[in-house]
Amino acid sequence: MNIQGFLSHLPLFQGLPDEELKALSEIAVDRPVKAGEMIFSDGDRAAGLNIVSAGRVKIFKLSPNGKEQILHIMGPGEPFAEVPVFQGGNYPANAQAIETGRVLFIPRDELLKIIRKNPALALDMLAVLSKRLREFAATIENLSLRGVPERLSAYLLHLSDLAGGAGEFELDIKKGLIANLLGTTGESLSRVLGKMTQSGMIRVGGKKITILDREALADVAAAKQALD
């Protein structure tokens, strides 16, 4: 992989001059990961910034009884573990590859040297952190204040938006992972998908989802309409 070219296309580093991008590429480690491989564990010493370059990575916490709750699912080009770059200390959650891919690792100390030379990079990283904080706040709201139909409807609309507003798209992760991300069980997820299908809101064909009534789905997401 052309690491410098990859970094230059990331919003986080687009403002950096070529010499700094070159310096970053020289300290970055391109690491292959297998599906199920742990990248780091909750409590490990935070050594630097990670960026997904291929595949997908889940960020999750475990409860004392071992129950897993996914916080984020990161795709290609998305950084994670940004906070320790500024704060140091330990990683506050677990990171695990959910499919075979690659992760780019940038050591903290070397990255901080470049940030000191380019304060604009710190602002870009703060923007990423602010976005992540908003996403985390939305996750907490969804898990604590909204039912499974509302969460799933909002998630399907989000996937549609990511596909450019398309009425038809494919689920890019397994339904079990989606259930975990939404704070529910696979059985509950299937049950709600069945009700949405019966009501004429969506059509499900394997991984393919077709939104048939976007307005009704949006009403469910906003808790304006109950799902019978």
Buried (B, 14 or more C-beta within 10 A) or exposed (E): EEBBEBBBEBEBBEEBEEEBBBBBBEBBEBBEBEEEBEBBEEEBEBBBBBBBBBBBBBBBEEEEEEEEBBBBBBBBBBBBBBBBBEEEEEBBBBBBBBBBBBBBBBBBEBBBEBBEEBEEBBEBBEEBBEEBEEEEEEBEEBBEEBBBBBBBBBBBBEBBEEBEEEBEBEBBBEBEBBBBBBBBEBEBBEBBBEBBBEBEBBBBEEEEBBBBBBEBBBBBBEEEBEBE
